[in-house]
């Protein structure tokens, strides 16, 4: 399976990918996040 191939085996063109991306920008935007494994609190 190549990049841009649907699960049904039908190839997706670069133009279709670009068009989908341009028409659905909210699907590709994530708010900034931070993952903190641990936090050290010190009175000093």
LOBA-203243 format. One line per field, with one value per residue (C-alpha): residue number from 1; x, y, z. Coordinates in nm, 4 decimals. Example, Ala and Ser with C-alpha at 12.3 -4.5 7.8 and 13.67 -1.06 7.14 Angstrom:
BEGIN
keba: [1|2]
X: [1.2300|1.3670]
Y: [-0.4500|-0.1060]
Z: [0.7800|0.7140]
END
This chain:
BEGIN
keba: [1|2|3|4|5|6|7|8|9|10|11|12|13|14|15|16|17|18|19|20|21|22|23|24|25|26|27|28|29|30|31|32|33|34|35|36|37|38|39|40|41|42|43|44]
X: [0.0000|0.1442|0.0999|-0.2354|-0.4165|-0.7626|-0.8375|-1.0393|-0.7203|-0.8127|-0.5216|-0.5675|-0.3975|-0.1779|-0.4366|-0.7137|-0.4978|-0.4148|-0.7788|-0.8971|-0.6297|-0.7202|-1.0950|-1.0652|-0.7985|-0.9670|-0.9092|-0.5327|-0.5078|-0.4425|-0.4118|-0.0681|-0.0223|0.2430|0.3013|0.4644|0.6075|0.6731|0.7008|0.9509|0.8258|1.0925|1.0451|1.3871]
Y: [0.0000|0.3339|0.6701|0.8179|0.4885|0.4394|0.1224|0.0082|0.0114|0.3161|0.5569|0.9146|1.1796|1.4538|1.7040|1.5298|1.5298|1.8999|1.9884|1.7969|1.9641|2.3108|2.2522|2.1012|2.3012|2.2468|1.8719|1.9351|2.1894|2.0907|2.3186|2.3366|2.0858|1.9991|1.6614|1.6886|1.3625|1.5125|1.8537|1.9448|2.2058|2.3759|2.6496|2.8018]
Z: [0.0000|-0.1001|0.0659|-0.0315|-0.0879|0.0579|0.2478|-0.0537|-0.2605|-0.4696|-0.5086|-0.3889|-0.6013|-0.4586|-0.5798|-0.3819|-0.0701|-0.1106|-0.1754|0.1320|0.3470|0.2201|0.2656|0.6168|0.8044|1.1436|1.1124|1.1167|1.3984|1.7576|2.0555|2.2122|2.4916|2.7459|2.9047|3.2467|3.3749|3.7171|3.8833|4.1543|4.4034|4.6133|4.8750|4.7995]
END
